[in-house]
Amino acid sequence: KDMQDDKPPVFEAAGLLSLCIAAMTGMVEGATFRTERMRQAAELGYATATDLADWLVRQADVPFREAHHITGAAVKLAESRGVALDQLTLAELQAIDPRIDERVFTALSVDASVASRASYGGTAPEQVRARVAEARRALGLE
């Protein structure tokens, strides 16, 4: 059987990969990050909603299904007020569910959310630094 038919797609894929690498290189080299804007987007995007549901399950012994509904109500309230979840008052959160206590605020900040993902490859700062160091070593930059 003729094995030549399989080669054009391989060469085409290699060419496309080369273009993608060049585009990514240019994008990353020229990237600037507006960290304050990124933080605002994370806070008002309700990225910590999952952390609230997790906290309710782990710390307040709320069944997951209930935690999901409570979290939805908290997000709806925060959205209606144009604030982040951690800017709701304890009284507002307790009006949604009385099992919520002051400990909840340790789970609601973006910083706490990021830091809590401390497993391999997670978003915790020490994990990010470790993965960057690994990548630098793999690329021979250290």
TORVEXRO-664350 format. One line per 3 residues: number of its first residue (from 1); their letters; for each residue x, y, z of N, C-alpha, C, O, CB. Coordinates in Angstrom, 3 decimals, decimal comma. Glycine has a CB too. Layout:
<rs>
NUM) a) X:Y:Z:X:Y:Z:X:Y:Z:X:Y:Z:X:Y:Z  ...
</rs>
This chain:
<rs>
1) kdm) 0,832:-1,188:0,000:0,000:0,000:0,000:0,875:1,250:0,000:1,949:1,260:0,603:-0,946:-0,001:1,212  0,425:2,284:-0,663:1,186:3,525:-0,750:1,086:4,289:0,570:-0,013:4,622:1,013:0,678:4,396:-1,924  2,224:4,565:1,196:2,246:5,259:2,486:2,436:6,771:2,320:2,561:7,495:3,308:3,360:4,691:3,365
4) qdd) 2,457:7,240:1,075:2,692:8,665:0,841:1,480:9,533:1,189:1,628:10,727:1,450:3,075:8,887:-0,605  0,282:8,939:1,194:-0,929:9,721:1,444:-0,999:10,283:2,864:-1,725:11,243:3,124:-2,145:8,870:1,182  -0,243:9,679:3,775:-0,309:10,155:5,157:0,615:11,334:5,422:0,514:11,955:6,481:0,030:9,032:6,101
7) kpp) 1,499:11,660:4,514:2,496:12,699:4,780:1,981:14,133:4,645:2,335:14,959:5,486:3,645:12,517:3,860  1,167:14,483:3,642:0,712:15,882:3,544:0,022:16,404:4,805:0,307:17,531:5,209:-0,230:16,021:2,382  -0,869:15,644:5,448:-1,467:16,181:6,682:-0,432:16,413:7,787:-0,568:17,347:8,577:-2,544:15,231:7,190
10) vfe) 0,589:15,575:7,845:1,638:15,753:8,858:2,389:17,049:8,598:2,632:17,823:9,523:2,621:14,552:8,858  2,759:17,292:7,335:3,484:18,522:6,997:2,606:19,755:7,214:3,086:20,791:7,673:3,973:18,472:5,538  1,325:19,640:6,884:0,402:20,753:7,099:0,275:21,055:8,592:0,286:22,220:8,992:-0,984:20,434:6,494
13) aag) 0,156:20,019:9,411:0,059:20,208:10,861:1,325:20,853:11,408:1,253:21,732:12,267:-0,196:18,865:11,566  2,486:20,421:10,915:3,755:21,000:11,373:3,825:22,478:11,002:4,291:23,295:11,796:4,958:20,237:10,763  3,368:22,824:9,810:3,364:24,225:9,388:2,435:25,069:10,240:2,784:26,183:10,631:2,962:24,334:7,932
16) lls) 1,257:24,543:10,528:0,305:25,264:11,380:0,845:25,435:12,795:0,673:26,488:13,408:-1,039:24,529:11,420  1,495:24,400:13,307:2,087:24,488:14,639:3,153:25,571:14,676:3,230:26,336:15,637:2,686:23,137:15,056  3,969:25,639:13,644:5,011:26,661:13,568:4,396:28,060:13,589:4,895:28,946:14,283:5,860:26,470:12,299
19) lci) 3,322:28,261:12,836:2,631:29,559:12,833:2,050:29,878:14,213:2,141:31,013:14,682:1,508:29,566:11,774  1,460:28,885:14,852:0,876:29,085:16,188:1,943:29,457:17,208:1,726:30,329:18,049:0,140:27,820:16,646  3,087:28,800:17,134:4,178:29,106:18,070:4,664:30,529:17,859:4,899:31,255:18,824:5,350:28,111:17,898
22) aam) 4,817:30,936:16,598:5,251:32,307:16,307:4,225:33,317:16,831:4,600:34,332:17,419:5,462:32,498:14,785  2,945:33,045:16,621:1,899:33,957:17,095:1,898:34,040:18,620:1,797:35,131:19,181:0,517:33,501:16,590  2,010:32,900:19,289:2,035:32,881:20,760:3,247:33,630:21,295:3,146:34,373:22,271:2,042:31,435:21,282
25) tgm) 4,391:33,432:20,652:5,609:34,111:21,095:5,409:35,617:21,046:5,715:36,319:22,010:6,819:33,700:20,225  4,897:36,112:19,931:4,652:37,547:19,806:3,641:38,051:20,816:3,797:39,135:21,378:4,179:37,872:18,416  2,607:37,265:21,042:1,569:37,665:21,986:2,122:37,744:23,409:1,876:38,719:24,119:0,391:36,683:21,929
28) veg) 2,858:36,735:23,819:3,379:36,697:25,187:4,443:37,766:25,393:4,468:38,425:26,432:3,956:35,312:25,506  5,327:37,943:24,403:6,381:38,956:24,538:5,804:40,363:24,678:6,352:41,194:25,402:7,318:38,902:23,335  4,699:40,627:23,983:4,124:41,965:24,012:3,001:42,144:25,020:2,380:43,206:25,072:3,623:42,309:22,669
31) atf) 2,737:41,135:25,807:1,611:41,204:26,740:1,895:42,148:27,900:2,997:42,179:28,449:1,283:39,818:27,272  0,885:42,903:28,252:0,935:43,696:29,481:-0,294:43,297:30,294:-1,346:42,984:29,736:0,966:45,266:29,184  -0,150:43,311:31,594:-1,220:42,842:32,462:-1,680:43,967:33,373:-0,881:44,550:34,106:-0,760:41,633:33,291
34) rte) -2,952:44,266:33,326:-3,550:45,282:34,191:-4,098:44,544:35,412:-5,277:44,196:35,474:-4,688:46,109:33,439  -3,211:44,318:36,380:-3,551:43,447:37,505:-4,723:43,971:38,333:-5,520:43,184:38,844:-2,347:43,272:38,395  -4,830:45,278:38,468:-5,945:45,812:39,255:-7,263:45,538:38,532:-8,264:45,197:39,163:-5,768:47,339:39,504
37) rmr) -7,258:45,686:37,215:-8,466:45,397:36,429:-8,790:43,903:36,473:-9,958:43,515:36,519:-8,285:45,860:34,961  -7,747:43,069:36,459:-7,941:41,623:36,545:-8,599:41,258:37,877:-9,505:40,426:37,926:-6,590:40,883:36,387  -8,131:41,890:38,954:-8,709:41,633:40,282:-10,181:42,048:40,310:-11,024:41,310:40,819:-7,917:42,393:41,381
40) qaa) -10,489:43,227:39,763:-11,884:43,691:39,738:-12,767:42,710:38,976:-13,876:42,396:39,407:-11,978:45,090:39,099  -12,269:42,231:37,849:-13,048:41,286:37,043:-13,275:39,985:37,806:-14,355:39,399:37,743:-12,335:40,999:35,707  -12,248:39,540:38,528:-12,382:38,301:39,307:-13,399:38,479:40,431:-14,203:37,585:40,697:-11,016:37,875:39,890
43) elg) -13,360:39,627:41,084:-14,280:39,864:42,198:-15,721:40,006:41,718:-16,626:39,386:42,277:-13,864:41,113:42,968  -15,934:40,807:40,702:-17,301:41,029:40,238:-17,788:39,921:39,321:-18,966:39,878:38,964:-17,396:42,351:39,525  -16,882:39,021:38,936:-17,283:37,856:38,165:-17,739:36,725:39,075:-18,136:35,659:38,605:-16,137:37,388:37,279
46) yat) -17,678:36,962:40,367:-18,129:35,997:41,371:-17,370:34,675:41,281:-17,941:33,592:41,411:-19,619:35,744:41,216  -16,061:34,804:41,055:-15,201:33,627:40,976:-15,142:32,873:42,300:-14,793:31,693:42,319:-13,801:34,032:40,552  -15,475:33,530:43,399:-15,407:32,869:44,707:-16,719:32,191:45,097:-16,851:31,706:46,221:-15,025:33,876:45,772
49) atd) -17,676:32,150:44,195:-18,954:31,495:44,501:-18,742:30,024:44,842:-19,374:29,498:45,758:-19,926:31,626:43,315  -17,859:29,365:44,111:-17,564:27,956:44,398:-16,972:27,809:45,793:-17,263:26,847:46,503:-16,596:27,377:43,345  -16,134:28,775:46,180:-15,539:28,738:47,518:-16,615:28,867:48,595:-16,528:28,233:49,646:-14,495:29,861:47,673
52) lad) -17,625:29,689:48,329:-18,732:29,816:49,282:-19,466:28,487:49,415:-19,746:28,041:50,528:-19,711:30,928:48,839  -19,778:27,856:48,296:-20,470:26,562:48,349:-19,618:25,531:49,085:-20,132:24,777:49,911:-20,801:26,061:46,923  -18,317:25,493:48,789:-17,416:24,560:49,479:-17,397:24,834:50,978:-17,445:23,904:51,783:-15,988:24,662:48,906
55) wlv) -17,327:26,115:51,355:-17,299:26,477:52,772:-18,582:26,015:53,456:-18,536:25,457:54,552:-17,115:28,002:52,945  -19,718:26,244:52,819:-20,992:25,831:53,406:-21,030:24,323:53,653:-21,518:23,871:54,688:-22,152:26,240:52,496  -20,519:23,557:52,708:-20,515:22,097:52,851:-19,545:21,669:53,945:-19,893:20,861:54,806:-20,142:21,422:51,517
58) rqa) -18,331:22,209:53,910:-17,277:21,744:54,830:-17,381:22,323:56,236:-17,165:21,616:57,220:-15,931:22,087:54,266  -17,710:23,598:56,327:-17,675:24,261:57,630:-19,045:24,374:58,305:-19,129:24,395:59,533:-17,088:25,629:57,475  -20,099:24,447:57,523:-21,433:24,632:58,110:-22,296:23,381:57,977:-23,476:23,392:58,327:-22,137:25,811:57,449
61) dvp) -21,698:22,299:57,469:-22,406:21,013:57,319:-23,709:21,132:56,528:-24,709:20,493:56,854:-22,706:20,432:58,687  -23,677:21,949:55,499:-24,845:22,127:54,634:-24,749:21,108:53,498:-23,686:20,983:52,889:-24,929:23,600:54,073  -25,808:20,387:53,200:-25,780:19,471:52,053:-25,471:20,247:50,768:-25,853:21,408:50,625:-27,135:18,717:51,918
64) fre) -24,775:19,589:49,841:-24,306:20,279:48,643:-25,436:20,953:47,872:-25,290:22,096:47,439:-23,589:19,307:47,742  -26,540:20,272:47,696:-27,658:20,852:46,929:-28,133:22,156:47,572:-28,395:23,137:46,876:-28,836:19,844:46,834  -28,241:22,162:48,891:-28,640:23,384:49,603:-27,581:24,462:49,455:-27,892:25,632:49,230:-28,886:23,091:51,093
67) ahh) -26,317:24,051:49,585:-25,207:25,002:49,462:-25,248:25,693:48,103:-24,973:26,888:47,996:-23,850:24,286:49,658  -25,592:24,935:47,072:-25,690:25,493:45,724:-26,778:26,575:45,676:-26,562:27,640:45,097:-25,992:24,374:44,693  -27,927:26,316:46,270:-29,027:27,291:46,271:-28,681:28,522:47,114:-28,985:29,650:46,727:-30,317:26,638:46,802
70) itg) -28,051:28,302:48,257:-27,648:29,416:49,123:-26,645:30,296:48,387:-26,746:31,522:48,410:-27,040:28,895:50,457  -25,680:29,660:47,738:-24,666:30,401:46,985:-25,318:31,211:45,871:-24,958:32,367:45,649:-23,612:29,439:46,399  -26,270:30,614:45,176:-26,986:31,339:44,125:-27,685:32,574:44,658:-27,670:33,627:44,020:-27,997:30,432:43,461
73) aav) -28,294:32,448:45,823:-28,977:33,593:46,436:-27,978:34,680:46,824:-28,256:35,869:46,663:-29,775:33,143:47,672  -26,820:34,275:47,334:-25,792:35,251:47,719:-25,253:35,977:46,488:-25,062:37,193:46,515:-24,635:34,553:48,475  -25,013:35,239:45,419:-24,528:35,859:44,177:-25,576:36,825:43,634:-25,239:37,926:43,200:-24,189:34,776:43,114
76) kla) -26,830:36,423:43,655:-27,914:37,287:43,165:-27,960:38,591:43,964:-28,110:39,669:43,389:-29,281:36,555:43,255  -27,830:38,491:45,289:-27,838:39,682:46,131:-26,632:40,572:45,823:-26,776:41,782:45,647:-27,844:39,287:47,618  -25,449:39,970:45,759:-24,237:40,743:45,473:-24,343:41,418:44,103:-23,972:42,581:43,945:-22,987:39,832:45,527
79) esr) -24,847:40,683:43,126:-25,021:41,229:41,779:-25,973:42,422:41,789:-25,713:43,438:41,144:-25,545:40,146:40,826  -27,060:42,293:42,513:-28,053:43,378:42,554:-27,478:44,635:43,196:-27,909:45,748:42,893:-29,303:42,929:43,322  -26,517:44,454:44,071:-25,879:45,595:44,738:-24,613:46,048:44,031:-24,066:47,100:44,364:-25,556:45,244:46,173
82) gva) -24,130:45,264:43,049:-22,912:45,623:42,317:-21,655:45,483:43,148:-20,704:46,246:42,980:-23,014:47,027:41,814  -21,649:44,496:44,056:-20,488:44,285:44,927:-20,006:42,845:44,814:-20,713:41,973:44,308:-20,834:44,623:46,399  -18,789:42,615:45,296:-18,244:41,264:45,365:-18,881:40,522:46,536:-19,437:41,140:47,445:-16,698:41,296:45,508
85) ldq) -18,797:39,205:46,506:-19,379:38,398:47,589:-18,806:38,770:48,950:-19,538:38,811:49,938:-19,146:36,916:47,326  -17,504:39,042:49,013:-16,900:39,348:50,313:-17,248:40,750:50,803:-16,843:41,142:51,898:-15,394:39,200:50,232  -17,998:41,511:50,000:-18,435:42,839:50,431:-19,857:42,823:50,997:-20,350:43,842:51,480:-18,357:43,816:49,264
88) ltl) -20,506:41,668:50,933:-21,797:41,537:51,611:-21,531:41,495:53,113:-20,490:41,002:53,546:-22,575:40,251:51,131  -22,456:42,001:53,896:-22,274:41,974:55,346:-22,654:40,596:55,884:-23,350:39,820:55,228:-23,122:43,081:56,031  -22,182:40,320:57,079:-22,544:39,061:57,732:-24,065:38,983:57,895:-24,658:37,925:57,687:-21,838:38,933:59,112
91) ael) -24,690:40,092:58,264:-26,152:40,106:58,437:-26,861:39,763:57,126:-27,850:39,030:57,125:-26,621:41,488:58,947  -26,356:40,293:56,014:-26,973:39,992:54,712:-26,836:38,510:54,380:-27,777:37,880:53,897:-26,331:40,845:53,595  -25,656:37,964:54,646:-25,432:36,543:54,368:-26,277:35,669:55,291:-26,827:34,656:54,860:-23,942:36,192:54,524
94) qai) -26,380:36,062:56,563:-27,181:35,282:57,509:-28,674:35,384:57,218:-29,436:34,492:57,591:-26,905:35,743:58,928  -29,098:36,455:56,559:-30,499:36,561:56,152:-30,806:35,525:55,069:-31,945:35,078:54,931:-30,816:37,993:55,641  -29,786:35,152:54,310:-29,943:34,105:53,296:-29,952:32,740:53,970:-30,778:31,883:53,658:-28,809:34,180:52,236
97) dpr) -29,008:32,551:54,911:-28,963:31,291:55,667:-28,288:31,531:57,008:-27,147:31,992:57,046:-28,212:30,184:54,869  -28,963:31,231:58,102:-28,424:31,510:59,437:-27,213:30,656:59,823:-26,551:30,954:60,817:-29,499:31,310:60,452  -26,914:29,619:59,071:-25,745:28,787:59,389:-24,437:29,457:58,993:-23,361:28,986:59,362:-25,856:27,441:58,695
100) ide) -24,522:30,538:58,251:-23,321:31,276:57,853:-22,838:32,081:59,051:-23,625:32,757:59,713:-23,602:32,210:56,623  -21,540:32,005:59,324:-20,969:32,808:60,407:-19,759:33,583:59,882:-19,416:33,508:58,702:-20,564:31,906:61,614  -19,120:34,331:60,788:-18,036:35,235:60,383:-16,854:34,521:59,729:-16,069:35,154:59,023:-17,546:35,999:61,581
103) rvf) -16,716:33,217:59,952:-15,609:32,470:59,336:-15,709:32,437:57,818:-14,715:32,194:57,132:-15,576:31,048:59,873  -16,905:32,680:57,291:-17,112:32,600:55,845:-16,205:33,571:55,089:-15,810:33,302:53,955:-18,574:32,885:55,507  -15,878:34,698:55,720:-15,080:35,706:55,020:-13,659:35,237:54,731:-12,991:35,794:53,861:-15,033:36,978:55,833
106) tal) -13,190:34,217:55,450:-11,862:33,671:55,144:-11,868:32,923:53,812:-10,810:32,683:53,230:-11,395:32,732:56,270  -13,044:32,559:53,332:-13,147:31,814:52,075:-13,569:32,681:50,900:-13,472:32,240:49,754:-14,123:30,683:52,232  -14,030:33,891:51,146:-14,658:34,670:50,079:-13,756:35,614:49,303:-14,159:36,098:48,245:-15,738:35,447:50,648
109) svd) -12,564:35,893:49,779:-11,717:36,817:49,029:-11,043:36,097:47,865:-10,801:34,891:47,923:-10,658:37,450:49,950  -10,746:36,842:46,820:-10,054:36,273:45,663:-8,698:35,727:46,096:-8,295:34,652:45,652:-9,883:37,335:44,542  -7,988:36,457:46,958:-6,676:35,990:47,422:-6,791:34,652:48,140:-5,983:33,751:47,911:-6,036:37,028:48,352
112) asv) -7,793:34,519:49,007:-7,984:33,255:49,728:-8,344:32,137:48,766:-7,896:31,002:48,930:-9,076:33,400:50,800  -9,148:32,451:47,769:-9,538:31,451:46,777:-8,324:30,935:46,020:-8,147:29,727:45,857:-10,560:32,035:45,798  -7,499:31,849:45,563:-6,287:31,474:44,825:-5,361:30,657:45,718:-4,852:29,618:45,299:-5,552:32,731:44,296
115) asr) -5,142:31,120:46,940:-4,215:30,445:47,855:-4,692:29,061:48,260:-3,877:28,201:48,594:-4,010:31,284:49,091  -5,996:28,832:48,236:-6,521:27,538:48,687:-6,253:26,409:47,698:-6,365:25,237:48,060:-8,008:27,645:48,930  -5,908:26,730:46,482:-5,615:25,691:45,474:-4,128:25,376:45,521:-3,360:25,811:44,663:-6,038:26,152:44,031
118) asy) -3,732:24,613:46,538:-2,313:24,374:46,802:-1,823:23,014:46,326:-0,692:22,632:46,626:-2,047:24,505:48,267  -2,645:22,277:45,591:-2,177:20,991:45,070:-1,276:21,240:43,863:-1,205:22,359:43,356:-3,379:20,070:44,683  -0,592:20,196:43,406:0,347:20,313:42,290:-0,336:20,989:41,097:-1,385:20,540:40,634:0,890:18,917:41,886
121) ggt) 0,266:22,062:40,611:-0,284:22,771:39,467:-1,394:23,739:39,799:-1,985:24,341:38,902:-0,778:21,803:38,489  -1,688:23,899:41,092:-2,765:24,793:41,507:-2,381:26,255:41,394:-1,266:26,592:40,996:-3,171:24,488:42,922  -3,324:27,121:41,752:-3,122:28,560:41,614:-2,448:29,210:42,816:-2,137:30,400:42,777:-4,432:29,223:41,374
124) ape) -2,216:28,449:43,882:-1,542:29,021:45,051:-0,183:29,568:44,619:0,520:28,926:43,839:-1,377:27,953:46,188  0,194:30,748:45,119:1,445:31,367:44,674:2,663:30,447:44,735:3,498:30,470:43,830:1,714:32,577:45,499  2,774:29,636:45,792:3,942:28,746:45,876:3,915:27,688:44,780:4,967:27,281:44,287:3,999:28,068:47,252
127) qvr) 2,723:27,240:44,394:2,604:26,272:43,300:2,966:26,911:41,962:3,646:26,296:41,140:1,178:25,700:43,242  2,518:28,129:41,746:2,836:28,829:40,496:4,341:29,043:40,397:4,934:28,798:39,347:2,089:30,190:40,415  4,966:29,500:41,490:6,424:29,701:41,472:7,155:28,397:41,184:8,125:28,385:40,426:6,903:30,283:42,811
130) arv) 6,701:27,303:41,781:7,344:26,002:41,559:7,214:25,568:40,105:8,176:25,061:39,529:6,735:24,937:42,480  6,036:25,757:39,499:5,843:25,349:38,096:6,662:26,226:37,156:7,198:25,734:36,162:4,349:25,417:37,713  6,766:27,526:37,458:7,595:28,418:36,639:9,052:27,986:36,730:9,749:27,947:35,717:7,438:29,896:37,090
133) aea) 9,518:27,661:37,932:10,903:27,201:38,100:11,138:25,913:37,318:12,181:25,757:36,683:11,227:26,980:39,595  10,177:24,990:37,358:10,291:23,747:36,576:10,404:24,046:35,088:11,247:23,478:34,394:9,081:22,831:36,836  9,557:24,935:34,607:9,565:25,275:33,179:10,880:25,935:32,791:11,435:25,644:31,732:8,387:26,204:32,835
136) rra) 11,379:26,822:33,643:12,658:27,489:33,344:13,793:26,475:33,279:14,659:26,564:32,408:12,974:28,566:34,407  13,790:25,504:34,202:14,827:24,462:34,169:14,697:23,614:32,903:15,696:23,302:32,256:14,734:23,562:35,425  13,469:23,244:32,555:13,239:22,418:31,363:13,684:23,136:30,094:14,127:22,497:29,139:11,758:22,039:31,254
139) lgl) 13,568:24,459:30,082:13,971:25,246:28,917:15,442:25,641:28,958:15,943:26,294:28,042:13,116:26,487:28,814  16,135:25,239:30,033:17,550:25,563:30,166:17,801:27,025:30,489:18,867:27,555:30,174:18,270:25,204:28,909  16,843:27,677:31,109:16,987:29,092:31,451:17,572:29,298:32,840:17,846:30,429:33,240:15,647:29,785:31,358
142) e) 17,762:28,217:33,571:18,367:28,314:34,919:19,506:27,347:35,026:20,150:27,266:36,071:17,330:28,034:36,033
</rs>
